[in-house]
Amino acid sequence: MTKLLDQAIDAAQRIPESSQDCVGQFMLDLIQDEARWDAAFSDPRSEKLLEAQAAEVRAQIAAGKVTDFFAEK
């Protein structure tokens, strides 16, 4: 375990149990999310899919089909 994670766990042990459960659930959710992202992008086809989607967006922008959401009105 890294020093930083050890410090975080040490600090979490000093907060109320209900807050410890929240911290624990957050950590587990984060770990699961990371595992899902890793799995999603481990497939070589995902890079090609993302490249195709990016090309489509660039084409839509070039064709004037996309508006800037943040542009002043």
Buried (B, 14 or more C-beta within 10 A) or exposed (E): EEEEEEEBBEEBEEEEEEEBEEBEEEBEEEEEEEEEEEEEEEEEEEEEEEEEEEEEEEEEEEEEEEEEEEEEE
